[in-house]
């Protein structure tokens, strides 16, 4: 006689979430591998630019020589973080001359890697702001905007420019507390209860 029974597999509470994380990791690794293959396809390893590559999805790899060809290693997040005031920018400037640089892409190409380097752009000082909640005065700063410039020899380069408060971009508060600098970052579109440059 055939017995019917339910195949109920007992699951731990975190199994579903763990499986979702594993699938996301496999998807990301596949995306990185395929983008790297497109980047290096048909290129001579001796003429390829080694170094850091990033894409708009958030992947960051370092291309290195490997055996007879090229290989890559993924850059962990801790090594992607740059000193304050420094940005990863494409080594081949893109965008319109005279306009602010923004990471742009054509639809569908946001996973393609760009060769990048570090550029110190510095900060615009937005002024001092008094915080009545903590009875402290904070210094408000914002990363300088990067403009694409062109010289007489048609060489295009990045130039950090001074500017005022731009509420569409993130800004920082620094306050001295017991001799230590603390930095609070506000993302774009998130406004504190004061306007930088104005004391309350």
Secondary structure, 3 states (H helix, E strand, C coil): CCCCCCCCCCCCCCHHHHHHHHHHHHHHHHHHHHHHHHHHCCCCHHHCCCEEEECCCCCEEEEEEECCEEEEEECCHHHHCCCCCEEEEECCCCCCCCCECCCCCCCCCCCCCEEEEEEECCEEEEEEEEECCCCEEEEEEEECEEEEEECCCCCEEEEEECCCCCCCCCEEEEEEECCEEEEEEECCCCCCCCCCCCCC
